[in-house]
Amino acid sequence: MQHTGGRVGSRQTGAVVDQPELTVQGWGPAGARVATVAEREDGGDPADGVLQLTTDPDATTALPRATRRYLSRELGWTPRSTPPVPVSTIQLPPPRLPAAARSALAELLGEENVADDRTSRLTHAGGKSYLDLLRRRAGDASDAPDAVLTPGSTEQTAALLRACSAHGIAVVPFGGGTSVVGGLAGTDVDDRPVVSVDLRRMNGVRALDVPSSLVTVGPGMRGPALEEELAREGLTLGHLPQSWEFATLGGYAATRSAGSAATGGGRFDDLVAGLTLATPVGVLELGTPPASAAGPDLLGLVLGSEGTLGVITELRLRVRPAPPTTRYEGWSFRSWAAGLAGLQRLARHDLLPDVVRLADPDASRGTLLQSADGGSRLRTGRLGAGLRSGLRSGLRGRRRGQACLLVVGWEGLPPIVRARRRAATSVLRDDGAIRLGHRVGEAWVRHRFAAPYLRDRLLDAGLLVETLETAATWTALPRVYDAVRRALHDSLAGPGRRPLVLSDLSHGYPTGASLSVTVLADRDDDLPIQQWLTAKRAATDALLAAGGTLTHHSAVGVAHRPWLAREVGELGVDVLRAVKQQLDPRSICNPGVLLPD
Amino acid sequence: MQHTGGRVGSRQTGAVVDQPELTVQGWGPAGARVATVAEREDGGDPADGVLQLTTDPDATTALPRATRRYLSRELGWTPRSTPPVPVSTIQLPPPRLPAAARSALAELLGEENVADDRTSRLTHAGGKSYLDLLRRRAGDASDAPDAVLTPGSTEQTAALLRACSAHGIAVVPFGGGTSVVGGLAGTDVDDRPVVSVDLRRMNGVRALDVPSSLVTVGPGMRGPALEEELAREGLTLGHLPQSWEFATLGGYAATRSAGSAATGGGRFDDLVAGLTLATPVGVLELGTPPASAAGPDLLGLVLGSEGTLGVITELRLRVRPAPPTTRYEGWSFRSWAAGLAGLQRLARHDLLPDVVRLADPDASRGTLLQSADGGSRLRTGRLGAGLRSGLRSGLRGRRRGQACLLVVGWEGLPPIVRARRRAATSVLRDDGAIRLGHRVGEAWVRHRFAAPYLRDRLLDAGLLVETLETAATWTALPRVYDAVRRALHDSLAGPGRRPLVLSDLSHGYPTGASLSVTVLADRDDDLPIQQWLTAKRAATDALLAAGGTLTHHSAVGVAHRPWLAREVGELGVDVLRAVKQQLDPRSICNPGVLLPD
């Protein structure tokens, strides 16, 4: 196993600095969101990583009463207060970068771009998985890097990789720090010093070729900043994962991210026309748009390489005119099986809308009940506020508790959206779906980035909360759905306790769809990490056995690497190792992730 | 250089067998087409490869008079008779398979699946490039394999690769034998024995998952047979390259083929959801539909690997319902620049039809002049018969000689085709295009596979004729077009002689398009191979310098491998070599292609 509960509290020998204004938060309070994003645009603000400013009084807001009551009843959980430790008490070991290496790096990058102060190191420790948050909340930052480097160019990045390779220093690329699979593990089997390479200085639009719909960007740029620049030309990238506000474009590429509009082209690997990868042995320039048959696809080998082959230092992305029409709406199906069948029929006939989200009965019921709380204070990212009445009437009258909520969205030229929508509507009606109207759809759009903000409050109240995801063919999907639910129930249920498992079909393709599964349960306060690792292992074994993929859009990281050979075979892993050996012969690039030890 | 003129006539020490009924043909006479395909469906007929039955009296038909006159005038060429040698005079060296290896292979596959007779070897020599045909026509079959193996399963293929690796025997996978880039070179730097692995026994539909739109097939299956089986379920694959009648599905995957409907999803790499690759060290099973983020895309590493990593033994392909509506039509633009601008505007707004073919002024004029010959006897695959009047009136009245012909096609559900067509029509009209009507489009559909059939007659009359192709962004495309034309003119023009260069924009994408360039010239009868290699080198250098890709849909083979590092860098070539070293440590898999020596 890659995670061990024993790591919590190890290496806690460092100095403690008093920073009382900061607290450990995963995503931070919802109210702080806009300010945080704005601060981040200008480069290196301290809101990165585990630290969030607590300027919003909402941060301490407890869970709404109806939600507490509902979850208590469903989970057998007793609300309690389990706050994180204050940031000032987080212990950090002293930085281990050898003096010779440090001065070599300072010479390459400038002294100001080699930081080993406490804040820099803390804000670059780990990512945003449940396990990352558990550790940080417990005061463990043993995975913090020894220093943070901020190169300004491909050449500087290549040079620092060469230098780190020579000095035996492991390198963890850092974009938005939003990995939910332990992609920033920073764990090295040989326990070498580790540096974080923060790409925030390489963050602008470098070229825009409007006739060819191509934009060249730095990897440290974030979605909102790029969309703002593209909007001036009437263009959009249109990639909107849940981490959109914080994640970087380089991170999307390194992890093969998929956005909420993935059905309609928001899958990031489809948007990358070319990239530059700095490796310890040189620089690769890959991708020849529009398309090439000149040998195997090396660009596709870098996408999803998760920093293990080097650092992505430039991206050429496909953009498109901002859609003149967008149209979202809600529908209801009488059951999960009916919903799957309806979407499968749409998919087969290439009629899937650009956005498709089908909530299973538990997720649909949760949404409805939460909307009774007023929605505005508790945003789950599922549907949120403003849809109560439409939703109620749409789900009422269906077989009790079995109704499923569907959100669909179309984007594009009005007559084409109209024709596609009309054809899809006819298929949905044939399958017995009932239209709930556009308010349900629009509420989803407004709140689609909100779920992670809720997580801190659930953690504060003693809950386990994590999401896992997979994808499968339409034929295998019902099997995969059942298998994951059963595994999570079996693993997390106990005397008087059971988990709540909320599933969404989140991206549709002609051949299948992805499944996003959020689980809530009473947290085991003694062994919270083991509790989740056991459940995750059971769910992963089950979904792979049922024909699902290891991950549809979250990457491998630490969380999935024990199963990589199940996905690509031992020989496939050998091929990846051979590629890594060629580009990173001393194995300094993001050790501990992707490839099994 | 990979090809040398000196190879013609080498190794001509073998026995001569009298087979007077056979003659060397590239594609064979057009009249023989259906019969040939039908015969091929049942397995191993002797019409494969360089040999074609001459049962059709049309085979000896000379070029129509108007074409002869036109080409004489354009090229400064004097029609003459330069027939190929009779097949019976082609000399073949004795097979070199060591007895131990032969009996090991016979034990693995059965005696009947290890053939080293003259016909088997001749029909598996080389592919269909101009250089392949020149050599064969001159009586050179020095690249014929020493034996032809026909495995029946993944396990047998893996076992034969292991055995060949142990015995030091090179392996050339054989599908349809239609490579136009020397993909079946069979040349080994160490001059080891070579076997051809013909995949015709692995040629059926193995599974069909209709709800998931996936079909599992053997690699030796051909497009027409698959389409026939799919049609029974109302499905289609819809991949239609010019070699459709002969090429195999495995070959499409190994070469990253693109079909004539590539704009609308006919690019083969987009249709492969999974595959099995047998290698000398084991079997890889890759691809997890609908999509995965579990590490780098290893499936994309096998697509386009051209047999250098092993043999593809199974494919999982995406299919779709047969389109209820197809609609083709012709348009005319006043100039090439206007045509490019119009298509670029369509592309940017995601309004490109599923089929797009824009002929440049020379190609458009050629089409018009050829249609004066009646078309039915001289089918160039550009547009063919039945369009004379519409075409004439459409191109007349435009600036003399500058008009460009556009063929577009839509497929799908009627209301959506209607909406897309209406939107595209409005853009085309805004850009000054004139509609020529559906007959022009439908004529193109009827004759889209016809061009290769003409080639033998052009070769018989002393002409050089070959096609090269590339792709570039919309911004780079005009530059690439000019550069290739100039290079071909400069290389092939001489006192009183000049080439005719006919270009088509053949596949459109939002970011760019591909360019297909056919060149005709008076052949240098003394040094025909050097003549073409010099022109090809000049054109390739020029298109790469102007920003084009080395190949958009024909693979690397022997023809393009000297330039592979220009496309992916020396480091990219090193990565490919590392992958090959892992899977094919003794380098027996299709030596001489893809990777530079």
Interface residues (C-beta under 8 A of the other chain):
Chain A: D209 V210 P211 S212 S213 L214 T255 R256 S257 A258 R267 D269 A273 T279 V281 G282 V283 L284 E285 L286 T288 P289 P290 A291 S292 A293 A294 G295 P296 D297 L298 G300 L301 V302 L303 G304 S305 E306 R318 R320 P321 Q344 A347 R348 H349 D350 L351 G412 L413 P415 I416 R418 A419 R420 R422 A423 A471 A472 T473 W474 T475 A476 H507 Y509 P510 T511 G512 A513 S514 T549 L550 T551 H552 H553 S554 A555 V556 H560 L564 E567 V568 G569 L571 G572 D574 V575 L576 R577 A578 V579 Q581 Q582 L583 L594
Chain B: D209 V210 P211 S212 S213 L214 T255 R256 S257 A258 R267 D269 A273 T279 V281 G282 V283 L284 E285 L286 T288 P289 P290 A291 S292 A293 A294 G295 P296 D297 L298 G300 L301 V302 L303 G304 S305 E306 R318 R320 P321 Q344 A347 R348 H349 D350 L351 G412 L413 P415 I416 R418 A419 R420 R422 A423 A471 A472 T473 W474 T475 A476 H507 Y509 P510 T511 G512 A513 S514 T549 L550 T551 H552 H553 S554 A555 V556 H560 L564 E567 V568 G569 L571 G572 D574 V575 L576 R577 A578 V579 Q581 Q582 L583 L594
